Amino acid sequence: MADRVVVVGGGLGGLAAACVAAARGHKVTVLDKNPWMGGKAAVLNLEAPDGSGSFRFDMGPTILTVPRVLRRIYAEAGRDQAKELPLIRLDPQWRCFFEDGTQIDLMADVATMQAEIEKFAPGRGLGEGYRKFQEESRHLHGVSEKFFFWRPVEGVTDTIDMKANLNPNTLRDVLSLKMGQTAAKIIRGHVPDERLAQMLDHYCQYIGSSPYLAPAVVCSIGDMQASEGVWYPVGGTRAVAEGLAKLAGELGAELRTNAEVTGFDIENGAIKGVRVGSETIACDAVISNMDAIRTYKELVGGEPGRKYAKKNFEPACSGVVLYLGLNKRYDHLAHHCFVFSRDAEEEFDAIYKKGEPAPDPTAYLAATSCSDDGTAPAGGEALYVLVHTPHLRPHHDWSKMFPKYRQTILDKLKRTAGMEDIEERIVVESQLTPVDIHERYKVLDGAIYGLASHGSFTGAFKPGNRSKMVKGLYLCGGAAHPGPGMPMVMMSGWIAADALDRDRGGKGMSDAAREAGRREAELAAAAE
């Protein structure tokens, strides 16, 4: 008889978990409090006032990397992701605008980027420094794949068996993680130009953390992006959520919206059921895609809830998102752009130490009409603008703070990104503030990315995917291992479902799924 599995939260992590669990033969029910599946990967449509058409925005994540995570999830069901969920590779990956008026494109090919950096800052050896940074990033990526990825992890003892595995090779890998050093230190050690360092710093923004506080291993994202690309799902990020929901449904999962979970039934330390209003759904296991800390505090309660509260996990940053329908495109924008702050240290200090919005913030832009004409009326642009802010503090009143900060953001785009007439081009708009994010998605203090990856020794560790306190409880999402960002969130869902399946004596991963999730570097080495 199939085990009964309830997935709490239909975000990308929960949907990935549902697909894998259902593909392996479990009876799955997905519950989400919202009227849609997909969590932050929601869609916003705004009608142009002149009746010319609609602007379509992805409301949440917009940058997809490490597509092999999706390939593995589809392969679990014997399906081909490329056919069912086509992706477009983007290069340049980002366009970078700096306060001094300079700009540079981040290209996927390391040799090409090395040459571009030499043109950008000639005579300083920074191109060679970038190449060496990418070498280090590639090594950190390999070590991460060996010890952190595709397995349930909560602490260092979950990654390394000190007695069995502490051989010279393992010890060398552990030392190469450069614990005790921050991402910012590694980046500036190779590329000591503040503009280019800012470009590389913003790998940390995938995980909502400061490069001055995040561990060196975060630099592995540089190789993930260079070697595996940046991608745009045909139809936008929303297509990923819709694709996973469709796959889960075709595998037999029941998908229920407007179903808010209010608690778990736990007997003798084991999950027995999930409460939805007056209804109790009996189950053998639960995978929670709700914020891990809020799961323990609000749904588990008791001693586990108190224990996790005492761990004092730091929420990641929050953000303000502007959804701007423009009547005219900016031809000088790429699909993804970063408009960088005047001073990285000032910016990160304000957000992560002082807990206040940065006076001169970095703005991330998604100008999706570059790749998809269907996101805006002819000649227009559905411009997504994200500026990171602190997670919610008691004194923050965004109903009062927002109008002034919106103007700060627009002034930044005018001054640094060559968008002097942006206010004249806006014909319709909407926004999200940290309060909106907190209430829509049940995240901790409005944190977009779950928990911050701060701490140069242990910052990479999050609450584990297999609960050590409640039997039958598994966790996924940005506030669980391996952390935030689209691929990591979906990997967390895979890990949670895989751990559940193995714990229940399941069939495990197929050879096709194993092959689909391998790094391109591994595949190339195997072919030699």
ABEGO torsion letter per residue (X at the ends): XBBBBBBBEABAAAAAAAAAAAAAGBBBBBBBABABBGEABBBBBBBBAAGAEBBBBBABBABBBGAAAAAAAAAAAGBBAAAABBBBBBOBABBBBBAAGBBBBBBABAAAAAAAAAAABBGAGAAAAAAAAAAAAAAAAAAAAAAABGBBBABAAAABBAAAABBAAAAAAAAAAGBGBBAAAAAAAABABAAAAAAAAAAAAAAGBBAAABBAAAAAAAAAAAAAEBBBBBGEAAAAAAAAAAAAAAAGBBBBBGBBBAEBBBBGGBBABBBBEABBBBBABBBBABBAAAAAAAAAEEAAAAAAAAAGBBBBBBBBBBBBBBABBBAABBABBBBBBABAAAAAAAAAAAGBBBABBBBBBBBAAAABAAABBBGBBBBBBBBBBBBBBAABBAAAAAAAAAAAAAAAAAAAAGBAAAAAABABBBBBBAAAAAAAAGBBGGBAAEBBBBEAAAAABBBBABBAABBGBBBBEAABOAEBEAAAAAAAAAAAAAAAAAAAGBAEBBAAAAAAABBAAAAAAAAX
